[in-house]
Amino acid sequence: MIKDIVFDFGGVLIEIDTPAAIKKFADLGLPRPHEFLNSYQQTGAFYLLENGDITAEEFIARLSSLCNRTITYDQAKDAWLGFIVKVQTELLEDIQTLRPQYRLSVLSNTNPFLQGWARSKEFTQEGKSLDDYFDNLFLSYKMHCSKPSEEIYRKMLVQGNMVAHETLFVDDSEKNIDAARRVGINTLLVKNGEDWRAALREYLKQGQI
């Protein structure tokens, strides 16, 4: 029986637009931003930031060097927020009905710029932060590992006191889903921006039969 439900952030709880983010960084002067950014896992300094190997300040220094000009924190944050199309508020509010029966968590490849926004009252029009909706947040830059490495799933299970076969992971990346399955976690693959509520409830219903 499922006891823990873990959601990806970008592509599941928020609709994302990678080309828009790429354009934002290009506008800052970053050469070939498409080589650093994609929907699931970044490369170069962008990966190091999300993996917790460099700080936000170190990232800004590297970004400034790549852009050949000084980039401020707010400029970097604005470019990262270029990923955001829409916070799936209706989904976030709806899944709160599951909290009496399940623990709800987030597992995300993310960074201090995006989470500084998500974990503030700027996250929703109602003034709620990501923390208001979930029992646990497992964030790559704090865990010093990233999806689709199996390490991040194993760390999540230990830190969250979870049992793999009692945990359901919802993500929009097949590679991330496959990695979760390899450590024994149940999975549900969804698409970026879709309304997955019916699919989730059907999965949970079938698991109780």
N, C-alpha and C positions, 0 to 999 in steps of 0.2 A: 504493500500500500504506500502511496506517495505521501510524504510528510513535508517535504521541502520543494518549493518551486523557485527556480532561479532563471531570471530573465537577462538576456543581453540588453545593452542600452541602445546604442545606435542601430537603427534598422528594425528594432522591436518596440521599444518604448518611445523612441523619437524617429520620425521619418528623416532620412538624410539625403543629401545631394552632394556627392563627391566632386563632380565637375564644378559646382559653385565654389567649393572650398579651394579647389585647384586654382580657379580664377582669382580668388581673394589673395592667395599667396603669390600668384603671378603679378598681381597689381602692386604688391609690396616690392617687387623686383627680384623674386626668387627665380633663377633660371631652371627650366625643365621641372616644374613642381610635380608633374605627373609621375616623375621617377621616384618621388618621395612619398606620395599620398595615394591610398586606395581605400576602399570601403571597409576593409577588415583588419589590415595590419600594415603599419607604415615602415619606411626604411630610413637608413641614415640617422641624422640627428632626431628626426621625428619618431623613429622607433626607439631610440635611446631614451627619449622623454617619456614615451608611453610605458617603457619597461622599467622606469625608475632608475636608470643608470646615470642620468644627468638631471639637474634641477631646472625649474622654469627659467631661472636667471642664466644658467649655462646654455639652455636652449636659445634664449634671446640673443646671447653673444654669438652663437654659431649661426643663427639665422641672419643676424646683422652682417656677419662676415660673408655669408653666401649671397646676400643682397647687395653687398658692397655699400651699405649705408646703415646708419643707426636705426634700429627698430625698437619701439617702445613696448612695454608690457601690454598696453591697451591695444596697440596695433596687432600684436601677435594674437591676443585673445579674440579680437574681431575677426581675424582670418580663420582661426579655428572654429569660431561660431558660424562660419560660412557653410559648415556641414549641416547645420540645423535647418530643416524645412518646417517641421511641425512637431510639437510635443503632443503625444497621443493621450491627451488629458482624459478623454472619455474612457480609454482603456485603463488608465491608471486608477481612475475613480471606480470603475466597475470591478476590477480585481480585488478591491479592498473587501468585497463581500466574501472573499476566500480566506481572509486572515484568521478568522476564528478556527478554521480547520487546518490551515497550512501556514508554515513560515514562508515569507516571501523575501527573496534576495535578488540582488543584481550582481552579475559578473561581467566586467567590461574591460576591453582594451581602451584606455582613456588617459587623460592627462590633467595636470592642475588647472589649465586654462578652461577646459570644458567643465570640469567638476566644480571649479570656483563659481561658475554660473549655475550649474545644475543643483548644487547644494546651498543655493541662496533663494531668497523669496522672489527672485527674478525668473525662476524656472517656470512658474505657471501664472496665469492672469489672476488666479485666486490667492497668490502670495505664498504658495506652498513650495517646499524644496523637495528634492528627490528623497531625502531622508524621511520625510513625512509619510511616504508611501511604502517603505520597506523596512524589514527587520535587520537586514545586513546589506552592506555594500562591499563587494570584493573588487578592488580596483587595481589594474595591472601595475600602475606606477607606484603603488604602495606595497604590492606583493612582490615586486621585482621579477616578474615573469609575465608572459603574455599568451593568449590563445593564438594558435592552436596547440601550444606545448601542453603535454599531459601534466606537467608540473603544476600549472595553475589550478587545474581541477583537483589534483591531490591536495594541494595546500588549502583550497576552498573547503574540501570535505573535513579536513582536520580543524581548521580555524572555526568553521561553522558547526562543528560537532554533528556532521551529517553522515548518513549512511548512503552509499552510492545507489543501491537498488531502491532506496526510498526517496530518491531525489529526481526531479524532472528539470531538464535544462531546455530553455526555449531560445533559439538563435536563428539568424538568417543566413549563416554561412555553413555550407556543407562540411568544410574542413574542420570548423569548430565543433560541429555536431559529431563528426566521426571521432575526433579526439575524446570527447566526453563519453562516447559509447565504449571506447577502448578501456576506460577506467571503470566501466560498469554503471554509468549514469544513464537513466532513461532520457530520451530526447524528443523534441518536437521542432521540426524545421518549418520556418515561416518565411514570408517575403517582406522586404523592406516596405514599410508603410501600410501593410494590409491589416485588416481587422481580424485578429486571430482568436477572438474570444470564444466563438462557437467551437473551433477546433480544439482549444484548450479544455473546455468543459466536456467535450465528447471524449477526449483522451482520459480525463480524470474519471468520468463516468464508467468507461470501459475497464479502468483499473480497479474499480470497486466491485465489479461483477465476479 
